[in-house]
């Protein structure tokens, strides 16, 4: 079966491919954001005042910022 450039089948195929490409890009963006959040969380955990007090024997709270 031949599909000409104005056929509904071709339009359906192109729309489906575009939708799939957008889904892949959205998942990729989400994964990058998740990785960034995990990295940020790990960074904040390094500066957790309770861990600092316990690790270095510090008896008072230090304000962060």
N, CA, C and O atoms as a GROMACS GRO file, in nm:
protein
  260
    1UNK      N    1   0.085  -0.119   0.000
    1UNK     CA    2   0.000   0.000   0.000
    1UNK      C    3   0.089   0.124   0.000
    1UNK      O    4   0.178   0.138   0.084
    2UNK      N    5   0.065   0.212  -0.091
    2UNK     CA    6   0.144   0.334  -0.103
    2UNK      C    7   0.078   0.446  -0.022
    2UNK      O    8  -0.044   0.461  -0.022
    3UNK      N    9   0.160   0.523   0.047
    3UNK     CA   10   0.109   0.634   0.128
    3UNK      C   11   0.156   0.764   0.064
    3UNK      O   12   0.275   0.787   0.050
    4UNK      N   13   0.060   0.848   0.026
    4UNK     CA   14   0.102   0.977  -0.030
    4UNK      C   15   0.116   1.079   0.083
    4UNK      O   16   0.072   1.054   0.195
    5UNK      N   17   0.177   1.192   0.052
    5UNK     CA   18   0.213   1.288   0.156
    5UNK      C   19   0.093   1.354   0.223
    5UNK      O   20   0.108   1.416   0.328
    6UNK      N   21  -0.025   1.343   0.165
    6UNK     CA   22  -0.142   1.404   0.227
    6UNK      C   23  -0.234   1.300   0.289
    6UNK      O   24  -0.350   1.329   0.319
    7UNK      N   25  -0.184   1.179   0.308
    7UNK     CA   26  -0.271   1.073   0.358
    7UNK      C   27  -0.290   1.082   0.509
    7UNK      O   28  -0.201   1.126   0.582
    8UNK      N   29  -0.406   1.040   0.555
    8UNK     CA   30  -0.430   1.037   0.700
    8UNK      C   31  -0.338   0.938   0.771
    8UNK      O   32  -0.302   0.959   0.887
    9UNK      N   33  -0.299   0.830   0.702
    9UNK     CA   34  -0.210   0.732   0.763
    9UNK      C   35  -0.074   0.794   0.794
    9UNK      O   36  -0.018   0.774   0.902
   10UNK      N   37  -0.021   0.870   0.699
   10UNK     CA   38   0.108   0.935   0.720
   10UNK      C   39   0.098   1.037   0.834
   10UNK      O   40   0.188   1.046   0.918
   11UNK      N   41  -0.009   1.110   0.838
   11UNK     CA   42  -0.029   1.208   0.946
   11UNK      C   43  -0.034   1.137   1.080
   11UNK      O   44   0.027   1.183   1.177
   12UNK      N   45  -0.104   1.025   1.087
   12UNK     CA   46  -0.114   0.948   1.212
   12UNK      C   47   0.023   0.898   1.255
   12UNK      O   48   0.058   0.905   1.373
   13UNK      N   49   0.101   0.848   1.159
   13UNK     CA   50   0.235   0.798   1.190
   13UNK      C   51   0.324   0.912   1.240
   13UNK      O   52   0.396   0.896   1.339
   14UNK      N   53   0.319   1.025   1.173
   14UNK     CA   54   0.403   1.138   1.213
   14UNK      C   55   0.364   1.192   1.350
   14UNK      O   56   0.451   1.226   1.430
   15UNK      N   57   0.236   1.201   1.377
   15UNK     CA   58   0.189   1.247   1.508
   15UNK      C   59   0.233   1.150   1.617
   15UNK      O   60   0.277   1.192   1.724
   16UNK      N   61   0.222   1.020   1.589
   16UNK     CA   62   0.263   0.919   1.687
   16UNK      C   63   0.413   0.928   1.714
   16UNK      O   64   0.456   0.919   1.829
   17UNK      N   65   0.492   0.947   1.609
   17UNK     CA   66   0.638   0.959   1.627
   17UNK      C   67   0.674   1.085   1.705
   17UNK      O   68   0.761   1.082   1.792
   18UNK      N   69   0.608   1.194   1.673
   18UNK     CA   70   0.633   1.319   1.744
   18UNK      C   71   0.596   1.305   1.892
   18UNK      O   72   0.670   1.350   1.980
   19UNK      N   73   0.482   1.243   1.918
   19UNK     CA   74   0.439   1.222   2.057
   19UNK      C   75   0.540   1.137   2.132
   19UNK      O   76   0.575   1.166   2.246
   20UNK      N   77   0.588   1.031   2.067
   20UNK     CA   78   0.686   0.942   2.130
   20UNK      C   79   0.816   1.018   2.157
   20UNK      O   80   0.876   1.002   2.264
   21UNK      N   81   0.859   1.100   2.061
   21UNK     CA   82   0.981   1.179   2.080
   21UNK      C   83   0.966   1.274   2.197
   21UNK      O   84   1.058   1.290   2.277
   22UNK      N   85   0.850   1.337   2.209
   22UNK     CA   86   0.825   1.429   2.320
   22UNK      C   87   0.825   1.354   2.453
   22UNK      O   88   0.877   1.405   2.552
   23UNK      N   89   0.767   1.234   2.455
   23UNK     CA   90   0.766   1.153   2.577
   23UNK      C   91   0.909   1.119   2.620
   23UNK      O   92   0.943   1.129   2.737
   24UNK      N   93   0.991   1.080   2.523
   24UNK     CA   94   1.130   1.046   2.553
   24UNK      C   95   1.204   1.168   2.608
   24UNK      O   96   1.280   1.156   2.704
   25UNK      N   97   1.183   1.284   2.547
   25UNK     CA   98   1.248   1.407   2.594
   25UNK      C   99   1.201   1.443   2.735
   25UNK      O  100   1.281   1.487   2.818
   26UNK      N  101   1.071   1.424   2.763
   26UNK     CA  102   1.018   1.454   2.896
   26UNK      C  103   1.078   1.361   3.001
   26UNK      O  104   1.113   1.404   3.110
   27UNK      N  105   1.091   1.232   2.967
   27UNK     CA  106   1.150   1.136   3.060
   27UNK      C  107   1.297   1.171   3.084
   27UNK      O  108   1.344   1.166   3.197
   28UNK      N  109   1.368   1.208   2.978
   28UNK     CA  110   1.509   1.246   2.990
   28UNK      C  111   1.524   1.368   3.080
   28UNK      O  112   1.611   1.371   3.167
   29UNK      N  113   1.438   1.468   3.060
   29UNK     CA  114   1.441   1.588   3.144
   29UNK      C  115   1.411   1.552   3.289
   29UNK      O  116   1.477   1.602   3.380
   30UNK      N  117   1.310   1.467   3.310
   30UNK     CA  118   1.274   1.426   3.446
   30UNK      C  119   1.391   1.354   3.513
   30UNK      O  120   1.420   1.379   3.630
   31UNK      N  121   1.458   1.265   3.439
   31UNK     CA  122   1.570   1.191   3.497
   31UNK      C  123   1.684   1.286   3.534
   31UNK      O  124   1.748   1.268   3.638
   32UNK      N  125   1.709   1.386   3.452
   32UNK     CA  126   1.814   1.484   3.483
   32UNK      C  127   1.777   1.565   3.607
   32UNK      O  128   1.862   1.593   3.691
   33UNK      N  129   1.649   1.604   3.618
   33UNK     CA  130   1.604   1.680   3.735
   33UNK      C  131   1.613   1.595   3.861
   33UNK      O  132   1.652   1.644   3.967
   34UNK      N  133   1.578   1.467   3.849
   34UNK     CA  134   1.585   1.377   3.964
   34UNK      C  135   1.729   1.361   4.010
   34UNK      O  136   1.757   1.363   4.130
   35UNK      N  137   1.820   1.344   3.917
   35UNK     CA  138   1.962   1.332   3.951
   35UNK      C  139   2.011   1.459   4.020
   35UNK      O  140   2.087   1.452   4.117
   36UNK      N  141   1.970   1.575   3.970
   36UNK     CA  142   2.010   1.701   4.031
   36UNK      C  143   1.956   1.712   4.174
   36UNK      O  144   2.027   1.758   4.263
   37UNK      N  145   1.832   1.671   4.195
   37UNK     CA  146   1.774   1.675   4.329
   37UNK      C  147   1.845   1.579   4.423
   37UNK      O  148   1.868   1.612   4.540
   38UNK      N  149   1.879   1.461   4.374
   38UNK     CA  150   1.950   1.364   4.458
   38UNK      C  151   2.088   1.418   4.497
   38UNK      O  152   2.131   1.402   4.611
   39UNK      N  153   2.156   1.482   4.403
   39UNK     CA  154   2.286   1.542   4.431
   39UNK      C  155   2.273   1.654   4.533
   39UNK      O  156   2.354   1.664   4.626
   40UNK      N  157   2.170   1.736   4.517
   40UNK     CA  158   2.145   1.845   4.612
   40UNK      C  159   2.116   1.790   4.751
   40UNK      O  160   2.166   1.842   4.850
   41UNK      N  161   2.036   1.685   4.758
   41UNK     CA  162   2.003   1.622   4.886
   41UNK      C  163   2.129   1.571   4.953
   41UNK      O  164   2.148   1.590   5.073
   42UNK      N  165   2.215   1.505   4.877
   42UNK     CA  166   2.340   1.454   4.933
   42UNK      C  167   2.428   1.568   4.984
   42UNK      O  168   2.493   1.556   5.087
   43UNK      N  169   2.430   1.679   4.911
   43UNK     CA  170   2.509   1.795   4.953
   43UNK      C  171   2.458   1.850   5.086
   43UNK      O  172   2.536   1.882   5.175
   44UNK      N  173   2.325   1.861   5.098
   44UNK     CA  174   2.268   1.911   5.223
   44UNK      C  175   2.294   1.815   5.338
   44UNK      O  176   2.315   1.858   5.451
   45UNK      N  177   2.293   1.686   5.310
   45UNK     CA  178   2.319   1.588   5.416
   45UNK      C  179   2.461   1.603   5.470
   45UNK      O  180   2.486   1.578   5.588
   46UNK      N  181   2.553   1.644   5.384
   46UNK     CA  182   2.691   1.666   5.430
   46UNK      C  183   2.698   1.780   5.531
   46UNK      O  184   2.787   1.782   5.616
   47UNK      N  185   2.606   1.874   5.521
   47UNK     CA  186   2.607   1.991   5.609
   47UNK      C  187   2.500   1.984   5.718
   47UNK      O  188   2.469   2.084   5.781
   48UNK      N  189   2.446   1.866   5.739
   48UNK     CA  190   2.346   1.847   5.844
   48UNK      C  191   2.412   1.879   5.978
   48UNK      O  192   2.511   1.816   6.016
   49UNK      N  193   2.356   1.976   6.049
   49UNK     CA  194   2.420   2.021   6.174
   49UNK      C  195   2.429   1.910   6.278
   49UNK      O  196   2.524   1.906   6.356
   50UNK      N  197   2.333   1.820   6.280
   50UNK     CA  198   2.341   1.711   6.377
   50UNK      C  199   2.462   1.622   6.348
   50UNK      O  200   2.530   1.578   6.440
   51UNK      N  201   2.487   1.597   6.220
   51UNK     CA  202   2.602   1.515   6.184
   51UNK      C  203   2.732   1.590   6.217
   51UNK      O  204   2.828   1.530   6.263
   52UNK      N  205   2.734   1.722   6.192
   52UNK     CA  206   2.853   1.800   6.224
   52UNK      C  207   2.881   1.798   6.374
   52UNK      O  208   2.995   1.780   6.416
   53UNK      N  209   2.776   1.816   6.454
   53UNK     CA  210   2.794   1.816   6.600
   53UNK      C  211   2.847   1.681   6.645
   53UNK      O  212   2.941   1.674   6.725
   54UNK      N  213   2.788   1.574   6.594
   54UNK     CA  214   2.831   1.440   6.635
   54UNK      C  215   2.971   1.407   6.586
   54UNK      O  216   3.050   1.345   6.658
   55UNK      N  217   3.001   1.446   6.466
   55UNK     CA  218   3.130   1.412   6.405
   55UNK      C  219   3.245   1.490   6.467
   55UNK      O  220   3.355   1.437   6.483
   56UNK      N  221   3.221   1.616   6.501
   56UNK     CA  222   3.330   1.701   6.549
   56UNK      C  223   3.317   1.737   6.697
   56UNK      O  224   3.396   1.817   6.748
   57UNK      N  225   3.219   1.682   6.765
   57UNK     CA  226   3.203   1.709   6.907
   57UNK      C  227   3.160   1.852   6.936
   57UNK      O  228   3.190   1.905   7.043
   58UNK      N  229   3.091   1.914   6.843
   58UNK     CA  230   3.046   2.053   6.860
   58UNK      C  231   2.916   2.050   6.939
   58UNK      O  232   2.826   1.972   6.910
   59UNK      N  233   2.908   2.137   7.042
   59UNK     CA  234   2.792   2.129   7.130
   59UNK      C  235   2.682   2.229   7.097
   59UNK      O  236   2.574   2.220   7.156
   60UNK      N  237   2.705   2.323   7.007
   60UNK     CA  238   2.598   2.419   6.978
   60UNK      C  239   2.563   2.416   6.829
   60UNK      O  240   2.641   2.370   6.746
   61UNK      N  241   2.444   2.467   6.798
   61UNK     CA  242   2.397   2.473   6.658
   61UNK      C  243   2.467   2.587   6.586
   61UNK      O  244   2.490   2.693   6.644
   62UNK      N  245   2.499   2.566   6.462
   62UNK     CA  246   2.551   2.672   6.376
   62UNK      C  247   2.446   2.704   6.272
   62UNK      O  248   2.397   2.614   6.203
   63UNK      N  249   2.410   2.832   6.259
   63UNK     CA  250   2.314   2.866   6.154
   63UNK      C  251   2.377   2.844   6.017
   63UNK      O  252   2.494   2.874   5.994
   64UNK      N  253   2.297   2.790   5.927
   64UNK     CA  254   2.345   2.768   5.790
   64UNK      C  255   2.299   2.886   5.706
   64UNK      O  256   2.180   2.918   5.704
   65UNK      N  257   2.393   2.950   5.637
   65UNK     CA  258   2.355   3.058   5.547
   65UNK      C  259   2.422   3.186   5.573
   65UNK      O  260   2.397   3.284   5.503
   0.00000   0.00000   0.00000
